Amino acid sequence: MSNRNKVLAVIGATGLQGGSVARTALADPQQRFQVRALTRDLQSAKGKELAALGADVVQADLDNLDSLKKAFAGASAAYCVTNFWEHFSPQKELQQAANLAEAARHAGIAHIVWSTLEDTRLRVPLDDDRMPTLMGNYKVPHFDAKGEANAEFGSRDVPTTYLLTSFYWDNLLQPGMAPARDADGKLGLTLPMADKTLPGIAAADIGKCAYGVFCAGSTYIGETVGIAGEHLTGAEMAATLSEALGETVYYNAIEPAAYRALGFPGADDLGNMFQYKADFNREFIAARDIELARKLNPELQTFKDWLAQNAAKIARG
């Protein structure tokens, strides 16, 4: 059955992931979906930009089930994502996911793509002291809550594709993760990954891959689809950054405990996350298939490709 003129509801349409899904669908020459962009603030600049591109911009709040039911009504597909970093509460994220799943069930949506991550506790139980337990019940809170929330969709028999994302290269545009100068003035990329490989992706490509899943119809319903643009070591990332920035960037490989102690909000969560990715590197990489991502999105970027468009935005203070 053709998807032409079906409604695709996009959660977080003014954010990185949802925004990339909405813009990809709006730019589709075949116009296979009408885009319903869900946002809390109808007056936001990004919301107005999407409206100008042809989206139907609708108010909805992940904490308000009734608003989600109204926003999902009549939609045939929906992209669902939550943002842990807005509130740092896994319990809130779990409730938001439950609201999304219930609203999707209520609306009879035929295909959900749920942006998720691994529940790290399946490999690192709470009593495993290789990394600290956080918030009393989590190892990597922003991973674990999403992984646990998978069951919210499954238990309601919502037709769902579980999309495993990778490290956003766009994070390098943020001061906390951008290459930073040391006491000698040299630029260093700090990651607690030792010599292990880090799957990464451009945020824009997440949306393009997700749209590829929707355009494939029922092919990936019930499946877990993991995507990445490239699998690179810290040293390889630093070398590519050096080329793009025109000055040497060295790889500053620190221990996860040192990363957890950096003190910025979420440093303990991210330190555990990087340690999980390193400790279970083979499994983490195997779950993120570059060739599948390219099949879904033939325009998939490499790190070098992404830097060609974004290097000038990287702060080098």
N, C-alpha and C positions, 0 to 999 in steps of 0.2 A: 504493500500500500504506500502511495506517495505521502511524504510529509508536508507537501505544499499547503501553505496557509494554516498549518497547525500552530498552536500557541506554545511557545517555550517560555516558561516562567524562570527568571534568573534571580536567585537570592544573592545578595551582596553585589548587585550590579554596579555599584559605584566603587567597589574595591578592586584589588588586583585580579583575583581569580574570576569572580563573577563578571567584572568589567570586561575581561578578555573573552569570556563566553559570549556576552551580549554583543560586543563589537564584531566578533567573528561571524555570528549569525546575521547581524545587520549588513555585513559586507558580502554575504553569500550571493553571488550573481543569480543563483537559482531561487533565492528567497524561499527556502524550504520551510522556514518557520517565521511566524510573527513573534517579535520579542516583547515580552512583558517584563520590564525591568523593575524589580522590587527594591525599595529603599525606604529607610525611616524618614528621610527628609526630602520632600518633593521639591524644595527650593534650592537644593544643593547645586553647585556649578556642574558637577559631573552628571547629575540627574538631568539637568537641562541640556547638556551636550548629547546625552543619549536620546532625549526626546527630539532634538533637532535632527538626529540621524534616522529617526523613524520608529523609535521604541515607544511603547505604551508604558509610561512611568507610573507605577502604582505604589501607594504607601503600604508598608507592612513592617511588623516588628516581630523578631524571632521570639520575644518573650510573651507575645500575645497570640494565642492560638486562634482566636476568632479572626484576627486580622489576616493570618496566614490562610485560613479557610476561604475567606473572601478573595484573597489575592490569587489563590490557586484555582478558583472556580472556573471551569471551562478550559483549563490548560490541559494539554495532552502530554507535556513533558516538563521537567523541572530540573534545574541545576541547584543543588543544595550544598551549602558550605557554612561553617561557623567560624568565628574569629576569636579564639582563646585570648589573644593578646589585647583585646579590648577591655577585658575584665579580670583575667588571670584566675578564673574559677572553673575547674573541670565539672563541678556539679551544675553550674549554670549552663555550660556547654552541653552536657547530657540532656538537660531539660529542653534546651533549644532544639536539639536533634529529635527528641521525642515529639515536640510540637510540629516539626517539619514532617516527620513520618506520619503523624496522625492527620495533619492537614492534607497530605498527599493521598492517604487512604480515603479520607472523606470526599475528596474531589475526584477520586477514581483515575488519578494520573497514570498513564500507561507506561511511563519510563522516567525513573529518577536516576540522575548521576549524582552520587553522594561522594564528596571529596573527603577522604578519610586517611588514616595512618594506622600503623601497627599498634596494638596494645602490647607494650613492651613487657608487661607483667607475665605474659605467657612464656617468656624466655628468662625473665629475671624476676622471680617471685619476691614479694615484699620482704621476706626474711633473708634474701640474698644480699650480703653486705658489700658486694663489689661496687655498688653505688648507693648513695643515701636514699632512703624513702622520703618522699616529699609530700607535704600536705596530709600526712597520715596514711594515705591509701594509694599513692602513685609513685612510679619511678620516673617517668617522663610525662608529666600531667597533660601537656598539649598533644601528645600522641595517644596516651592511654584512654582519655575521654572519647576521642574520635573512634578508636578501635572498639571500645565498649559500646558506643552508640550504634555500631553496625546492626546490633541485635534489634534496635528500635524499628528499623526498616524491615528486617527479616521476619520479626514476630507478627508484623501486620500484613505480611504477604504483599508488600509494595514492590512492584517490578523494579529492581534496583541494579545498577552497575556501581561497584565499589572502586573508586578511582584513587589509587595510591600515588601521591605526588612526591616530588623530590625537593631538595634544597633550592630555593629561589636564588638565582644569580642576582636578582634585583635587590637581595639583602645587602649586597656590596655597595649599594648606593646610600646605605644608612651609616651614620658615623660610627656606631658600635661595631660594625662588621667590615667596614671599608679598610683597606690597607692603611696602617697608621705609622707615623714616624717614631722611631725609638730615640733614645738620648743622643745618639750620634747623627740623627737626622736621616737615617735610612728607613725606607718603606718596608714594612713587614706585614704579611698576611698571617694572622693568628688563628690557628685552628687546633683543637686537641685530637687530631686524627692520626698522629704518627705517620707511618707510610701507607696507611689504608686509603682506599678509594672512596670518594664522595660523589654519589649521583646528584647531578644538578640539572636545572632547566630554567629557561626564561619563563617568567610568569605569563607572558602573552601566549606561549606555546601550550600552557595548561589549558587555556580556553579553546585553542584550536584542536587539541587532542580530544577534549570533552565533546566538542561539536562533532568531531569525527565519529565518536561513539553514538551520539544521537542519530547521525545520518546513516549509521549502519543498521538502523531499525532495532530488531530484537536480538541481534547477534550476540551482544555482550550482556544481556540481562541475566542476572544471577552470577555474573563473573566478577572477579577482581582483576582490574586492569592497572598495571603499574607502569609509569612513564618516567623517562629521563631524556635529556638532550645529549648528555655525555657523562661518562664515569671518569673522574679525574682525581689524582692525588693532590695533596696540598702543594707539593713541589711543582706539579704540572700546571696547576692554577696560577701559582706565582710566576712561572715562566711566561705564561700567556699574558698575564697582567703586565709583566715587564715590557713585552713587545708592544702592547696596546698603549701603555702610559708613557713609553719612551724613557723610562728610567728603571733601574733594577728594583724589583720587589723580591725580597727573600721570604721563604716559608718559615714562620715562627711556630714550630710544633711544640706546644706545651702539653702538660698533663691535664686530664679532665678535672682533677681536683683543683688545679690552678685556675682553670677556666671558671669553675663553679665559684671560686673566691674573688672573681673580678668585681663583683658587687653591684652590677647594674641590674635593674628589674628583670627577672627571668634567667639570670646567669646560671643558677643551680639547675633549672629545667634544661637549658640548652647544653650545659656541661654533661648532664646525664644523657641527653639526646645524642651528642657527638660520640660519647663513650659507647652507647648502644650500637651506633652505626659502625664503629670500629670493631667492637667485640664480636658482632655478628655480621661482619662485612660481607661474607660470601652470600648469606641469606638475604641481606638487605639489597645488595646489588642484583641478585637473581630475580627479585620481585619487581624490578624496574627495567623494562625491556625497551632499549633504544629503537630497535627495528620495528616493534609494534607501535611505538610512539610515532615513528616516521610514516608508517602505514596509515595511521589515523590522521596525521598532519604532515603532508609532503614538504611543507615549508619549515620543518623542524630546524632550529638553530643549534649550532655548536657554541661553546663558550667564546671562541674567537669571533664568531658571527655576532653574538650578543654584544661583546665588547666594542666591536666596530661601530655600533650604534649608541653605546652607553658610556664608553670610557671617559668622555669629557665631563660626565655627571658625577664621577667618583671624587669625593672630597679627599684631598691629600694634605690635610693640615698637620 
